[in-house]
Each structure stands twice: as structure tokens, then as C-alpha cells.
Amino acid sequence: MTLRFPLYLRIWLAVIVAVALLTLAFGALWELYRDQVRSEQAQSVREIIIRDDAGQVLGQGPVSRTNRGPGQGFEVDVTLKDGRKLTVQMPPRQRRPGEGPAGMRPYLPRGPTGLFWLLGIVALAMVVGSYPIIRRLTLRLENLRAGVERWGRGDLAARVDESGSDEVAFLARRFNHAAERVETLLKSHKSLLANASHELRSPLARIRMALELLDGAPTPVQRQELLRNIGELDQLVDEILLASRLDARETDIGTFEPVDLTGLAAEECARAGAELSALPGTDNLTVNGVAKLLRRAIRNLLENARRYAEGPAEVDVRREGKHAVLRVSDRGPGVPPEQCERIFEPFYRLPGASEREGGVGLGLALVRSIASRHHGTVHCEARDGGGACFVLRLPL
């Protein structure tokens, strides 16, 4: 798991670190300067000499750092030649505003002007130090904005850079994910519209031809053909509408309630003439879902097996961990491994299967959509001994 460091915290910490480093550097230089001044003052020794009117030396004494206090002036004990001692006191000199202690060299500007200079240097250092960090962050935001603008202008294939582990990278990943979903949805809708137009054209053309050839009252054969074509149209429209509702996540698909999957499978097997086998303890295998949709999924799997196999289909219902698993097996020609995923695409049919009786190529696509809306999965696998096996897995 990658630890995401909040963007605002990174900027805040960067500023704090920059100010702290500048403060430490300035403090270290200031202390170094003060130590140098103290050392010079401690090492300097001066003497005071007292002379008379004739210029004769009456006495002298040293002036050292110990003879004075900060802001208190200094005093010197002078021993005269006749043995007497004099104490010479010097009051402190009046300092100008902003002037430092006596003996300190004015390396820095004094007074308010010096403070402004110091603040200016600190501000300049902060600007120079923080610019690369801020520029890097804003550059990524500009790239993200440019990608969103390209996508908004109609370039649905536009994606943005996802590098990093902060909020900008997280936002870029979410945008790419959403853009990919929108692009896939639009492509599927275009494909659905194109294929639906093609599939609707065939029964409509047959109905129109039958009506043109109809002379007088229709014969039983003609009537049966018209009813079959109308039924095919009705089935196609119904499956297209159901596929559209399942693709629209915000559409209400029905009430979720406990559904007896074994009982539902038994009813559909009796209707389709399939063989049902259930392990002991699975008589009441209950899943949470929409009964009408789950029934439709099982029926589509059985219809698919009936269409492509000679004998009856076999249905197996069992519990596997926290999932209910329903398998529909047949002894038909099977599905090539490279086609096992494509057969779940809308309107896709195996080569040579387009002219088989019934089916419009939406049955398995609906099964996958129904399984997805129930947080389940469906896949096709080869069956031992030949044929295909469709596995529907639903959470309990």
C-alpha cells in the first residue's frame, strides 16, 4: 500500500523546513560573529597613563575586559609613583539609535533599515528555495488541465500522466479511469446501435417480402413465417431494451430480495428439458438478487446450450465457499479458447452460427450484464469429453 502524503501538508512542511534552515543558518552565523567579537574584546589590553602639567608620568594602569560592564562604562585603578592609588571612571558613551554595543563591527546594517534588509534577504531565499517545488506541482496540475481540456474537446482517447503518489496523481488516475469507462460506454452504444440496425433489418425485410408476395389470404405456412419474424423482432427489441437498462447503472433494475437459486434452476430445467443435479445441502441455496433477472440469465444459458448441442443440457448447482455456482454444460461443438471472452460481447456469434435458428447475439451478453449487476461473474470453459460449460458465480 502506497502512503499518500497530502499536497497541502507537503507545501506546508516545505515552507517550515525552509524557514527553519534559514533560521538555523542565520543563528549560527550570528553566534559565530558574536564569539569573534567577544574573543577580540577579551584579548585586547589597553593602558591608561596619567601625566602632570610638565608631561611627567605620574602613573599608569591596564584597561581590560574585566574592568567594564555592558552599558556601564568602565573604571581603572591607577597606581602612582608615590604609592597612591587613583580610580579613574569613564561613563558610557551615548549610542546612536540602532547602534550595537561598543567594539562590535557593523557587518550588518543598523537600525530599522537593517531589519528590512534582513527580512528582504530571508524572503528572497524563501522565494528561490520554494520555487522549484511549487513549479513542479503546478506543472503537473497544468498537464492535468490540458488533458481534461483535450478530452472535453472530443478526444476521448486523451489520458494524463499518473506518476506520483499524492492527490494530483490520485486525481489523474481517477480521471483516466472515468475517461476509459466513458469511452468504452460510447463505443458499446455505437456498436449496439449499429448491430441493432443490422439485426432489425433482416426480419423487417422478410416481413416486407412476405407481404409483397402475399396474394389473398395467407396460407398457414406464410402465417407461421410472419409470426416467427414478428416474434424475432419482439425478442430483439426486448433484449436491446434490457441490455440498455443493465448498462445504465443509475437505472432501477428491480427489488433485490432472497432468491432460491436451486428452485429457480429446477423450474427452468423443467421448462427446457434439461437435467438438474444438486449436491446434498444445496436444496435451499439462497442468493440476494432480482428473481426476474436471475431467471433470465439461467434461461439464456439453457437456450444457448439447446441451440448448439444435440442432447439435453446438464445443470449443476452447488455452494463453493461464499459463492453459489451454477454450471450449464452441453455436448455441442464447444467454444475455441480464443473465443471464450468474445462470445459475451453484444451481437457477437461464432463463425458459421449466424444462420442458426433463433438468437440475435445478445443472450450471453445479457447473462454477463446480469451477473455483473449482482456482483457476480460468468465465464466459459471447455468440458471434459467435448462441449462447453458456462459457469455463473454469485455471492451468497
Backbone hydrogen bonds in HBPLUS format (Angstrom, degrees):
<---DONOR---> <-ACCEPTOR-->    atom                        ^
c    i                          cat <-CA-CA->   ^        H-A-AA   ^      H-
h    n   atom  resd res      DA  || num        DHA   H-A  angle D-A-AA Bond
n    s   type  num  typ     dist DA aas  dist angle  dist       angle   num
A0010-ARG N   A0006-PRO O   3.05 MM   4  6.35 149.0  2.15 146.5 155.1     1
A0011-ILE N   A0007-LEU O   3.07 MM   4  6.43 161.7  2.11 156.1 159.8     2
A0012-TRP N   A0008-TYR O   2.94 MM   4  6.10 162.4  1.98 145.5 151.1     3
A0013-LEU N   A0009-LEU O   2.83 MM   4  5.93 166.7  1.85 149.6 153.4     4
A0014-ALA N   A0010-ARG O   2.88 MM   4  5.99 150.5  1.96 142.4 151.2     5
A0015-VAL N   A0011-ILE O   3.00 MM   4  6.29 157.5  2.06 150.8 155.6     6
A0016-ILE N   A0012-TRP O   2.96 MM   4  6.24 162.7  1.99 150.3 155.6     7
A0017-VAL N   A0013-LEU O   2.81 MM   4  5.96 165.4  1.83 152.0 155.9     8
A0018-ALA N   A0014-ALA O   2.95 MM   4  6.10 157.6  2.00 143.5 150.0     9
A0019-VAL N   A0015-VAL O   2.90 MM   4  6.15 166.5  1.92 154.9 158.1    10
A0020-ALA N   A0016-ILE O   2.81 MM   4  5.97 160.6  1.84 150.7 157.1    11
A0021-LEU N   A0017-VAL O   2.85 MM   4  6.01 162.5  1.88 150.8 155.1    12
A0022-LEU N   A0018-ALA O   2.99 MM   4  6.18 162.0  2.02 148.2 153.4    13
A0023-THR N   A0019-VAL O   2.82 MM   4  6.00 156.7  1.87 149.2 156.2    14
A0024-LEU N   A0020-ALA O   2.86 MM   4  6.07 163.5  1.89 151.9 156.2    15
A0025-ALA N   A0021-LEU O   2.88 MM   4  6.04 161.2  1.92 148.4 154.0    16
A0026-PHE N   A0022-LEU O   2.86 MM   4  6.01 164.0  1.88 148.8 153.6    17
A0027-GLY N   A0023-THR O   2.79 MM   4  5.93 161.2  1.82 149.6 155.6    18
A0028-ALA N   A0024-LEU O   2.85 MM   4  5.99 157.4  1.90 147.5 153.6    19
A0029-LEU N   A0025-ALA O   3.00 MM   4  6.22 163.9  2.02 150.1 154.2    20
A0030-TRP N   A0026-PHE O   2.86 MM   4  6.04 156.3  1.92 148.5 155.8    21
A0031-GLU N   A0027-GLY O   2.92 MM   4  6.10 162.2  1.95 150.1 154.3    22
A0032-LEU N   A0028-ALA O   2.95 MM   4  6.12 155.0  2.01 145.4 152.9    23
A0033-TYR N   A0029-LEU O   2.94 MM   4  6.14 152.7  2.02 144.2 151.5    24
A0034-ARG N   A0030-TRP O   2.89 MM   4  6.18 158.5  1.94 149.9 155.8    25
A0035-ASP N   A0031-GLU O   2.86 MM   4  6.03 160.8  1.89 149.9 155.0    26
A0036-GLN N   A0032-LEU O   3.05 MM   4  6.22 151.6  2.13 140.6 148.2    27
A0037-VAL N   A0033-TYR O   3.02 MM   4  6.31 155.8  2.08 147.9 154.3    28
A0038-ARG N   A0034-ARG O   2.88 MM   4  6.14 163.7  1.91 153.8 158.2    29
A0039-SER N   A0035-ASP O   2.89 MM   4  6.03 156.9  1.94 145.2 151.9    30
A0040-GLU N   A0036-GLN O   3.01 MM   4  6.23 157.9  2.06 146.4 151.9    31
A0041-GLN N   A0037-VAL O   2.94 MM   4  6.17 158.3  1.99 150.1 156.3    32
A0042-ALA N   A0038-ARG O   2.82 MM   4  5.99 151.9  1.90 148.4 156.2    33
A0043-GLN N   A0039-SER O   3.03 MM   4  6.17 147.3  2.14 144.0 152.0    34
A0044-SER N   A0040-GLU O   3.12 MM   4  6.17 134.4  2.34 140.0 150.5    35
A0046-ARG N   A0063-VAL O   3.09 MM  17  4.92 173.0  2.10 147.7 146.4    36
A0063-VAL N   A0046-ARG O   2.33 MM  17  4.92 160.4  1.36 163.0 158.9    37
A0048-ILE N   A0061-GLY O   2.81 MM  13  5.49 161.6  1.85 159.8 164.4    38
A0061-GLY N   A0048-ILE O   3.01 MM  13  5.49 149.8  2.11 147.4 157.0    39
A0050-ILE N   A0059-GLY O   2.86 MM   9  5.41 172.4  1.87 168.8 166.8    40
A0058-LEU N   A0050-ILE O   2.74 MM   8  5.59 158.5  1.78 149.9 157.1    41
A0052-ASP N   A0056-GLN O   2.94 MM   4  5.51 146.2  2.06 143.8 154.1    42
A0055-GLY N   A0052-ASP O   2.98 MM   3  5.26 159.0  2.03 109.6 116.0    43
A0081-LYS N   A0058-LEU O   2.86 MM  23  5.89 138.2  2.03 165.3 171.2    44
A0067-ASN N   A0064-SER O   3.05 MM   3  5.53 158.7  2.10 111.1 117.9    45
A0068-ARG N   A0065-ARG O   3.42 MM   3  5.86 167.9  2.44 112.2 113.8    46
A0075-GLU N   A0067-ASN O   3.35 MM   8  5.98 158.1  2.40 153.5 155.8    47
A0072-GLN N   A0069-GLY O   3.06 MM   3  5.22 167.4  2.08 129.7 127.3    48
A0074-PHE N   A0090-MET O   3.04 MM  16  5.40 155.1  2.11 146.6 154.5    49
A0090-MET N   A0074-PHE O   2.76 MM  16  5.40 167.4  1.78 178.7 176.4    50
A0076-VAL N   A0088-VAL O   2.71 MM  12  5.06 152.8  1.79 143.8 153.2    51
A0088-VAL N   A0076-VAL O   2.73 MM  12  5.06 167.5  1.75 155.3 155.4    52
A0078-VAL N   A0086-LEU O   2.66 MM   8  5.07 171.0  1.67 160.1 163.2    53
A0086-LEU N   A0078-VAL O   2.72 MM   8  5.07 166.8  1.74 154.6 158.9    54
A0080-LEU N   A0084-ARG O   2.65 MM   4  5.25 164.5  1.67 165.9 169.9    55
A0083-GLY N   A0080-LEU O   3.09 MM   3  5.36 160.1  2.13 108.7 112.6    56
A0099-GLU N   A0096-ARG O   2.97 MM   3  5.39 162.3  2.00 138.6 138.3    57
A0104-MET N   A0101-PRO O   3.31 MM   3  5.94 165.1  2.33 133.4 135.3    58
A0107-TYR N   A0105-ARG O   2.75 MM   2  5.73 131.8  1.98 113.9  98.4    59
A0114-GLY N   A0111-GLY O   3.03 MM   3  5.46 125.8  2.33 108.2 120.8    60
A0115-LEU N   A0111-GLY O   3.37 MM   4  6.85 148.8  2.48 144.7 153.3    61
A0116-PHE N   A0112-PRO O   3.05 MM   4  6.39 158.9  2.09 153.6 158.6    62
A0117-TRP N   A0113-THR O   2.95 MM   4  6.24 154.9  2.02 148.2 155.5    63
A0118-LEU N   A0114-GLY O   2.93 MM   4  6.17 157.6  1.98 146.4 152.4    64
A0119-LEU N   A0115-LEU O   2.89 MM   4  6.20 163.8  1.92 153.9 157.7    65
A0120-GLY N   A0116-PHE O   2.86 MM   4  6.01 153.9  1.93 145.6 153.3    66
A0121-ILE N   A0117-TRP O   2.93 MM   4  6.22 154.4  1.99 150.0 156.3    67
A0122-VAL N   A0118-LEU O   3.01 MM   4  6.31 161.3  2.04 151.0 155.9    68
A0123-ALA N   A0119-LEU O   2.86 MM   4  6.06 164.4  1.89 151.8 156.1    69
A0124-LEU N   A0120-GLY O   2.90 MM   4  6.04 160.3  1.94 147.2 152.8    70
A0125-ALA N   A0121-ILE O   2.94 MM   4  6.15 156.9  1.99 147.0 153.4    71
A0126-MET N   A0122-VAL O   2.92 MM   4  6.21 154.8  1.99 149.3 156.3    72
A0127-VAL N   A0123-ALA O   2.89 MM   4  6.16 158.4  1.94 151.5 157.3    73
A0128-VAL N   A0124-LEU O   2.94 MM   4  6.13 168.5  1.95 152.8 155.8    74
A0129-GLY N   A0125-ALA O   2.86 MM   4  5.94 156.9  1.91 145.6 152.7    75
A0130-SER N   A0126-MET O   2.90 MM   4  5.89 157.0  1.96 147.5 152.8    76
A0131-TYR N   A0127-VAL O   3.11 MM   4  5.92 135.5  2.31 142.2 150.9    77
A0134-ILE N   A0130-SER O   3.03 MM   4  6.20 178.0  2.03 165.5 166.2    78
A0135-ARG N   A0131-TYR O   2.78 MM   4  5.76 161.9  1.82 157.2 163.1    79
A0136-ARG N   A0132-PRO O   3.04 MM   4  6.06 152.4  2.12 137.8 144.5    80
A0137-LEU N   A0133-ILE O   3.13 MM   4  6.45 158.9  2.18 150.3 155.5    81
A0138-THR N   A0134-ILE O   2.88 MM   4  6.10 170.8  1.89 156.9 159.6    82
A0139-LEU N   A0135-ARG O   2.85 MM   4  5.85 146.7  1.96 142.8 151.9    83
A0140-ARG N   A0136-ARG O   3.26 MM   4  6.47 152.4  2.34 140.1 145.8    84
A0141-LEU N   A0137-LEU O   3.11 MM   4  6.48 152.4  2.19 145.5 153.5    85
A0142-GLU N   A0138-THR O   2.86 MM   4  6.11 149.3  1.95 144.3 152.7    86
A0143-ASN N   A0139-LEU O   2.97 MM   4  6.26 154.0  2.04 145.5 152.1    87
A0144-LEU N   A0140-ARG O   2.94 MM   4  6.19 153.2  2.02 144.2 151.7    88
A0145-ARG N   A0141-LEU O   2.88 MM   4  6.13 157.3  1.93 147.3 153.4    89
A0146-ALA N   A0142-GLU O   2.89 MM   4  6.12 157.2  1.94 148.0 154.2    90
A0147-GLY N   A0143-ASN O   2.98 MM   4  6.22 155.8  2.04 146.2 152.2    91
A0148-VAL N   A0144-LEU O   3.00 MM   4  6.27 158.2  2.05 150.1 155.8    92
A0149-GLU N   A0145-ARG O   2.91 MM   4  6.14 156.3  1.97 149.4 156.2    93
A0150-ARG N   A0146-ALA O   2.95 MM   4  6.22 154.9  2.02 146.7 153.3    94
A0151-TRP N   A0147-GLY O   2.99 MM   4  6.23 160.0  2.04 146.6 152.2    95
A0152-GLY N   A0148-VAL O   2.81 MM   4  6.03 150.3  1.90 144.9 153.9    96
A0153-ARG N   A0149-GLU O   2.97 MM   4  6.19 134.1  2.18 141.2 152.4    97
A0153-ARG N   A0150-ARG O   3.20 MM   3  5.17 131.6  2.45  93.1 105.8    98
A0155-ASP N   A0150-ARG O   3.18 MM   5  5.72 154.4  2.25 155.7 148.2    99
A0154-GLY N   A0151-TRP O   3.14 MM   3  5.41 159.9  2.18 106.9 112.2   100
A0156-LEU N   A0154-GLY O   3.01 MM   2  5.63 121.1  2.37 110.1  93.6   101
A0158-ALA N   A0155-ASP O   3.06 MM   3  5.63 165.9  2.08 120.1 122.9   102
A0170-PHE N   A0166-ASP O   2.97 MM   4  6.25 158.4  2.02 151.4 158.4   103
A0171-LEU N   A0167-GLU O   2.83 MM   4  5.98 158.9  1.87 148.0 153.4   104
A0172-ALA N   A0168-VAL O   2.92 MM   4  6.15 152.4  2.00 144.3 152.3   105
A0173-ARG N   A0169-ALA O   2.92 MM   4  6.20 157.2  1.98 149.2 154.7   106
A0174-ARG N   A0170-PHE O   2.98 MM   4  6.25 159.2  2.03 148.8 154.5   107
A0175-PHE N   A0171-LEU O   2.90 MM   4  6.08 154.5  1.97 146.5 153.8   108
A0176-ASN N   A0172-ALA O   2.94 MM   4  6.16 165.0  1.96 151.0 154.8   109
A0177-HIS N   A0173-ARG O   2.94 MM   4  6.12 156.1  2.00 146.1 153.0   110
A0178-ALA N   A0174-ARG O   2.91 MM   4  6.11 162.8  1.94 148.0 152.6   111
A0179-ALA N   A0175-PHE O   2.77 MM   4  5.95 163.3  1.80 155.9 161.1   112
A0180-GLU N   A0176-ASN O   2.91 MM   4  6.02 153.8  1.97 143.3 150.2   113
A0181-ARG N   A0177-HIS O   3.01 MM   4  6.26 154.9  2.07 145.7 152.5   114
A0182-VAL N   A0178-ALA O   2.92 MM   4  6.18 161.7  1.95 152.9 157.7   115
A0183-GLU N   A0179-ALA O   2.91 MM   4  6.06 161.8  1.94 146.8 152.2   116
A0184-THR N   A0180-GLU O   2.87 MM   4  6.03 160.8  1.91 146.8 152.4   117
A0185-LEU N   A0181-ARG O   2.84 MM   4  6.00 156.9  1.90 147.0 153.8   118
A0186-LEU N   A0182-VAL O   2.90 MM   4  6.11 162.6  1.93 152.5 156.6   119
A0187-LYS N   A0183-GLU O   2.96 MM   4  6.14 159.1  2.00 147.2 153.4   120
A0188-SER N   A0184-THR O   2.88 MM   4  6.07 157.1  1.93 147.1 153.7   121
A0189-HIS N   A0185-LEU O   2.89 MM   4  6.12 152.2  1.97 146.1 154.0   122
A0190-LYS N   A0186-LEU O   2.89 MM   4  6.12 157.9  1.94 148.5 154.4   123
A0191-SER N   A0187-LYS O   2.85 MM   4  6.06 160.5  1.89 148.4 154.3   124
A0192-LEU N   A0188-SER O   2.75 MM   4  5.90 152.6  1.82 142.1 150.6   125
A0193-LEU N   A0189-HIS O   2.87 MM   4  6.06 159.4  1.91 147.4 152.4   126
A0194-ALA N   A0190-LYS O   2.91 MM   4  6.13 165.1  1.93 150.7 154.9   127
A0195-ASN N   A0191-SER O   2.87 MM   4  5.98 169.0  1.88 152.4 155.9   128
A0196-ALA N   A0192-LEU O   2.80 MM   4  5.78 153.8  1.86 143.5 151.9   129
A0197-SER N   A0193-LEU O   2.97 MM   4  6.08 157.0  2.02 144.3 150.2   130
A0198-HIS N   A0194-ALA O   3.13 MM   4  6.40 153.9  2.20 141.9 148.9   131
A0199-GLU N   A0195-ASN O   2.81 MM   4  6.05 163.9  1.84 153.8 158.1   132
A0200-LEU N   A0196-ALA O   2.84 MM   4  5.92 155.8  1.90 149.6 155.9   133
A0201-ARG N   A0197-SER O   3.15 MM   4  6.18 140.5  2.31 136.2 145.7   134
A0204-LEU N   A0200-LEU O   3.30 MM   4  6.31 157.5  2.36 147.2 153.8   135
A0205-ALA N   A0201-ARG O   2.89 MM   4  5.93 151.4  1.97 144.5 152.1   136
A0206-ARG N   A0202-SER O   3.08 MM   4  6.37 155.6  2.14 150.5 157.2   137
A0207-ILE N   A0203-PRO O   2.91 MM   4  6.11 156.8  1.97 147.7 153.8   138
A0208-ARG N   A0204-LEU O   2.92 MM   4  6.12 161.6  1.96 148.3 153.4   139
A0209-MET N   A0205-ALA O   2.94 MM   4  6.10 158.2  1.99 145.9 151.9   140
A0210-ALA N   A0206-ARG O   2.92 MM   4  6.08 156.1  1.98 144.4 151.2   141
A0211-LEU N   A0207-ILE O   2.94 MM   4  6.18 155.1  2.01 148.4 155.0   142
A0212-GLU N   A0208-ARG O   2.94 MM   4  6.18 150.4  2.03 144.8 153.1   143
A0213-LEU N   A0209-MET O   2.96 MM   4  6.19 149.1  2.06 146.5 154.4   144
A0214-LEU N   A0210-ALA O   2.96 MM   4  5.95 115.4  2.39 133.9 149.8   145
A0223-ARG N   A0219-THR O   2.82 MM   4  6.04 162.6  1.85 160.2 165.8   146
A0224-GLN N   A0220-PRO O   2.89 MM   4  6.01 155.3  1.95 141.3 148.1   147
A0225-GLU N   A0221-VAL O   2.96 MM   4  6.21 152.8  2.04 146.0 153.3   148
A0226-LEU N   A0222-GLN O   2.92 MM   4  6.19 159.3  1.96 150.8 155.9   149
A0227-LEU N   A0223-ARG O   2.95 MM   4  6.20 162.2  1.98 150.7 155.5   150
A0228-ARG N   A0224-GLN O   2.94 MM   4  6.12 150.3  2.02 142.6 151.0   151
A0229-ASN N   A0225-GLU O   2.99 MM   4  6.23 159.9  2.03 149.6 154.2   152
A0230-ILE N   A0226-LEU O   2.91 MM   4  6.13 160.1  1.94 150.9 156.9   153
A0231-GLY N   A0227-LEU O   2.85 MM   4  5.98 155.2  1.91 143.3 150.7   154
A0232-GLU N   A0228-ARG O   2.91 MM   4  6.15 147.7  2.01 142.6 151.5   155
A0233-LEU N   A0229-ASN O   2.96 MM   4  6.26 154.5  2.03 145.9 152.5   156
A0234-ASP N   A0230-ILE O   2.89 MM   4  6.16 159.9  1.93 149.9 155.5   157
A0235-GLN N   A0231-GLY O   2.90 MM   4  6.09 157.5  1.95 146.5 152.4   158
A0236-LEU N   A0232-GLU O   2.94 MM   4  6.10 157.9  1.99 145.9 152.2   159
A0237-VAL N   A0233-LEU O   2.94 MM   4  6.17 168.6  1.95 156.9 159.1   160
A0238-ASP N   A0234-ASP O   2.98 MM   4  6.09 159.7  2.02 144.9 151.1   161
A0239-GLU N   A0235-GLN O   2.94 MM   4  6.13 159.9  1.98 149.8 154.8   162
A0240-ILE N   A0236-LEU O   2.91 MM   4  6.10 153.9  1.98 149.6 157.1   163
A0241-LEU N   A0237-VAL O   3.00 MM   4  6.17 163.4  2.02 150.5 154.6   164
A0242-LEU N   A0238-ASP O   3.01 MM   4  6.21 157.6  2.06 144.6 151.1   165
A0243-ALA N   A0239-GLU O   2.88 MM   4  5.99 157.9  1.92 143.9 150.2   166
A0244-SER N   A0240-ILE O   2.98 MM   4  6.20 153.0  2.05 146.3 153.4   167
A0245-ARG N   A0241-LEU O   3.03 MM   4  6.30 156.6  2.08 147.9 153.8   168
A0246-LEU N   A0242-LEU O   2.97 MM   4  6.20 157.3  2.02 150.9 157.1   169
A0247-ASP N   A0243-ALA O   3.02 MM   4  6.16 146.4  2.13 142.4 151.1   170
A0248-ALA N   A0244-SER O   3.13 MM   4  6.31 144.9  2.26 143.3 151.7   171
A0251-THR N   A0248-ALA O   3.09 MM   3  5.55 161.5  2.12 114.5 120.4   172
A0257-GLU N   A0289-GLY O   2.94 MM  32  5.41 166.6  1.96 133.7 134.2   173
A0289-GLY N   A0257-GLU O   2.98 MM  32  5.41 170.1  1.99 144.4 141.5   174
A0259-VAL N   A0287-VAL O   2.66 MM  28  5.30 158.3  1.71 160.3 168.3   175
A0287-VAL N   A0259-VAL O   2.89 MM  28  5.30 158.1  1.94 149.9 152.4   176
A0264-LEU N   A0260-ASP O   2.97 MM   4  6.19 157.4  2.03 150.5 157.4   177
A0261-LEU N   A0285-LEU O   2.83 MM  24  5.68 146.0  1.95 160.7 162.4   178
A0265-ALA N   A0261-LEU O   2.92 MM   4  6.08 158.5  1.97 146.5 152.1   179
A0266-ALA N   A0262-THR O   2.91 MM   4  6.14 150.9  1.99 145.8 154.2   180
A0267-GLU N   A0263-GLY O   3.06 MM   4  6.31 156.2  2.12 148.2 153.2   181
A0268-GLU N   A0264-LEU O   3.18 MM   4  6.45 162.9  2.21 149.3 153.4   182
A0269-CYS N   A0265-ALA O   2.88 MM   4  6.01 151.2  1.96 147.2 155.6   183
A0270-ALA N   A0266-ALA O   3.01 MM   4  6.17 157.0  2.07 146.1 151.7   184
A0271-ARG N   A0267-GLU O   3.10 MM   4  6.33 147.8  2.21 140.4 149.3   185
A0272-ALA N   A0268-GLU O   2.94 MM   4  6.13 152.4  2.01 145.5 152.4   186
A0273-GLY N   A0269-CYS O   2.75 MM   4  5.56 120.3  2.10 143.2 156.3   187
A0274-ALA N   A0269-CYS O   2.92 MM   5  4.62 146.9  2.03 130.9 136.5   188
A0275-GLU N   A0313-ALA O   2.94 MM  38  6.34 164.9  1.96 161.4 161.6   189
A0315-VAL N   A0275-GLU O   2.67 MM  40  5.96 168.4  1.69 170.8 172.4   190
A0277-SER N   A0315-VAL O   2.80 MM  38  6.18 153.6  1.87 162.4 171.5   191
A0317-VAL N   A0277-SER O   3.16 MM  40  6.66 153.1  2.24 154.6 162.4   192
A0282-THR N   A0279-LEU O   3.17 MM   3  5.82 145.3  2.30 144.4 143.5   193
A0293-LEU N   A0290-VAL O   3.11 MM   3  5.50 119.5  2.49 106.8 120.6   194
A0294-LEU N   A0290-VAL O   3.01 MM   4  6.26 166.6  2.02 162.8 167.1   195
A0295-ARG N   A0291-ALA O   2.90 MM   4  6.02 157.1  1.96 149.8 156.2   196
A0296-ARG N   A0292-LYS O   3.06 MM   4  6.24 148.7  2.16 135.3 144.0   197
A0297-ALA N   A0293-LEU O   2.91 MM   4  6.23 151.0  2.00 149.2 156.8   198
A0298-ILE N   A0294-LEU O   3.08 MM   4  6.36 165.6  2.10 151.8 154.2   199
A0299-ARG N   A0295-ARG O   2.91 MM   4  6.07 160.8  1.95 149.7 155.8   200
A0300-ASN N   A0296-ARG O   2.92 MM   4  6.06 157.6  1.97 147.1 152.8   201
A0301-LEU N   A0297-ALA O   3.11 MM   4  6.36 156.1  2.16 146.8 152.8   202
A0302-LEU N   A0298-ILE O   3.00 MM   4  6.26 157.0  2.05 149.3 155.7   203
A0303-GLU N   A0299-ARG O   2.81 MM   4  6.02 157.5  1.86 151.6 158.3   204
A0304-ASN N   A0300-ASN O   2.90 MM   4  6.03 153.7  1.97 143.8 151.0   205
A0305-ALA N   A0301-LEU O   3.02 MM   4  6.26 154.9  2.08 142.8 149.3   206
A0306-ARG N   A0302-LEU O   2.89 MM   4  6.12 158.7  1.93 149.4 155.4   207
A0307-ARG N   A0303-GLU O   2.96 MM   4  6.07 149.7  2.06 143.8 151.6   208
A0308-TYR N   A0304-ASN O   3.27 MM   4  6.44 146.1  2.39 143.8 150.8   209
A0309-ALA N   A0305-ALA O   3.01 MM   4  5.77 123.4  2.34 147.1 157.8   210
A0314-GLU N   A0329-SER O   2.90 MM  15  5.12 165.6  1.92 147.7 152.4   211
A0329-SER N   A0314-GLU O   2.77 MM  15  5.12 168.8  1.79 155.5 158.8   212
A0316-ASP N   A0327-ARG O   2.85 MM  11  5.05 156.0  1.91 144.8 152.4   213
A0327-ARG N   A0316-ASP O   2.81 MM  11  5.05 163.2  1.83 149.9 155.8   214
A0318-ARG N   A0325-VAL O   3.02 MM   7  5.49 156.7  2.08 153.6 160.9   215
A0325-VAL N   A0318-ARG O   2.90 MM   7  5.49 173.5  1.90 165.0 166.8   216
A0320-GLU N   A0323-HIS O   2.90 MM   3  5.34 169.1  1.91 157.5 160.9   217
A0323-HIS N   A0320-GLU O   3.14 MM   3  5.34 149.1  2.23 115.5 124.8   218
A0396-LEU N   A0322-LYS O   3.04 MM  74  5.71 165.4  2.06 144.3 141.2   219
A0324-ALA N   A0394-LEU O   2.74 MM  70  5.25 163.4  1.76 163.3 166.9   220
A0394-LEU N   A0324-ALA O   2.91 MM  70  5.25 168.5  1.92 155.3 159.1   221
A0326-LEU N   A0392-LEU O   2.84 MM  66  5.11 166.7  1.86 153.1 157.7   222
A0392-LEU N   A0326-LEU O   2.80 MM  66  5.11 177.0  1.80 160.0 160.7   223
A0328-VAL N   A0390-PHE O   2.93 MM  62  5.21 159.1  1.97 147.5 154.2   224
A0390-PHE N   A0328-VAL O   2.91 MM  62  5.21 167.6  1.92 146.4 146.9   225
A0330-ASP N   A0388-ALA O   3.03 MM  58  5.70 151.2  2.12 162.2 168.9   226
A0339-GLN N   A0336-PRO O   2.87 MM   3  5.33 155.4  1.93 116.8 125.2   227
A0340-CYS N   A0337-PRO O   3.34 MM   3  5.36 166.0  2.36 104.9 109.1   228
A0343-ILE N   A0339-GLN O   3.17 MM   4  6.17 150.4  2.27 156.6 158.6   229
A0344-PHE N   A0341-GLU O   3.23 MM   3  5.85 162.5  2.26 114.4 119.6   230
A0345-GLU N   A0342-ARG O   2.94 MM   3  5.38 166.1  1.96 119.2 121.9   231
A0348-TYR N   A0345-GLU O   3.24 MM   3  5.58 161.5  2.27 130.9 129.0   232
A0347-PHE N   A0361-GLY O   2.62 MM  14  3.92 135.6  1.81 127.7 132.2   233
A0353-ALA N   A0350-LEU O   2.96 MM   3  5.47 154.8  2.03 145.5 144.3   234
A0356-ARG N   A0353-ALA O   3.28 MM   3  5.46 165.3  2.31 107.4 111.7   235
A0366-LEU N   A0362-LEU O   2.93 MM   4  6.09 151.1  2.01 151.7 158.7   236
A0367-VAL N   A0363-GLY O   3.12 MM   4  6.46 148.7  2.22 141.1 150.0   237
A0368-ARG N   A0364-LEU O   3.05 MM   4  6.38 159.0  2.10 150.5 154.3   238
A0369-SER N   A0365-ALA O   3.04 MM   4  6.29 157.7  2.09 144.6 151.0   239
A0370-ILE N   A0366-LEU O   2.84 MM   4  6.01 161.2  1.87 153.3 158.1   240
A0371-ALA N   A0367-VAL O   2.92 MM   4  6.12 161.1  1.96 148.4 153.9   241
A0372-SER N   A0368-ARG O   2.89 MM   4  6.06 155.3  1.95 146.7 153.6   242
A0373-ARG N   A0369-SER O   2.97 MM   4  6.21 156.5  2.03 148.0 153.7   243
A0374-HIS N   A0370-ILE O   3.15 MM   4  6.37 127.0  2.45 138.0 151.3   244
A0374-HIS N   A0371-ALA O   3.15 MM   3  5.12 138.1  2.33  94.7 106.8   245
A0376-GLY N   A0371-ALA O   2.63 MM   5  4.72 159.9  1.67 153.6 149.4   246
A0375-HIS N   A0372-SER O   2.99 MM   3  4.92 157.2  2.04 110.3 111.0   247
A0377-THR N   A0393-ARG O   2.95 MM  16  5.29 151.4  2.03 144.5 153.8   248
A0393-ARG N   A0377-THR O   2.87 MM  16  5.29 172.2  1.88 156.0 158.7   249
A0379-HIS N   A0391-VAL O   3.12 MM  12  5.51 147.4  2.24 138.5 148.2   250
A0391-VAL N   A0379-HIS O   2.90 MM  12  5.51 166.6  1.92 164.8 168.6   251
A0381-GLU N   A0389-CYS O   2.90 MM   8  5.34 159.4  1.95 152.2 159.1   252
A0389-CYS N   A0381-GLU O   2.89 MM   8  5.34 147.6  2.00 166.3 170.2   253
A0383-ARG N   A0387-GLY O   3.26 MM   4  5.30 162.3  2.29 127.3 123.3   254
A0386-GLY N   A0383-ARG O   3.01 MM   3  5.47 150.9  2.09 141.6 138.5   255
